[in-house]
Amino acid sequence: MQKAQELCRKTSTLFVLDEVQTGMYRTGTFLAAHQFGLRPDMVVLAKALSGGLMPVSAVLMTDKVYHAVYSSLKRAIVHTSTFSENSLSMRAGLATLDVLEREDLGRARCSSARCFAPGCAADCPASTW
C-alpha cells in the first residue's frame, strides 16, 4: 500500500482507499490505513457506519479535495447521488459515530481483540500486546 500511495503522489493521482469492510475499528484502528501510516486523499466507508441497520455510506476527503470538488454550487451539483441526503440514514450514521466516541469503543476494540496488522498495538493505548 505504501508503494501505491507513493506512486499516486508521484503522478499527482488521488490515493483512494475503500474501507467499507475494514473501517470503523474493524481491524483495530478507526481506519485500517492508520495501521500502515497511509494518508489517503479519499476514503470510502459504509456498512458499519450505521451498525449495519441502514443503507448508508460516506466519502471522507482531505480539505484540498473537498475545496476542488465543492468550491462552488455549480461544481457541487455535479457530484450528487441518487440516494444522497437520506436524512434517516445520515442520522443513523451520526448516531453510530456518537456511540463509538461516547463509549470509547475504538479503545475497547483495541484492548479486547487481537490485531494482526503491523503497528496496530502502537495505535491502541489500552493494548496489552
Residue, then its C-alpha position, 0 to 999 in steps of 0.5 A: m500500500q505504501k508503494a501505491q500511495e507513493l506512486c499516486r503522489k508521484t503522478s499527482t493521482l488521488f490515493v483512494l482507499d475503500e474501507v467499507q469492510t475494514g473501517m470503523y475499528r474493524t481491524g483495530t484502528f478507526l481506519a485500517a490505513h492508520q495501521f500502515g501510516l497511509r494518508p489517503d486523499m479519499v476514503v470510502l466507508a459504509k456498512a458499519l457506519s450505521g451498525g449495519l441497520m441502514p443503507v448508508s455510506a460516506v466519502l471522507m476527503t482531505d480539505k484540498v479535495y473537498h475545496a476542488v470538488y465543492s468550491s462552488l454550487k455549480r461544481a457541487i451539483v455535479h457530484t450528487s447521488t441518487f440516494s444522497e441526503n437520506s436524512l434517516s440514514m445520515r442520522a443513523g450514521l451520526a448516531t453510530l459515530d456518537v456511540l463509538e466516541r461516547e463509549d470509547l469503543g475504538r479503545a475497547r476494540c483495541s484492548s479486547a481483540r487481537c490485531f494482526a496488522p503491523g503497528c496496530a498495538a502502537d495505535c491502541p493505548a489500552s493494548t496489552w500486546 
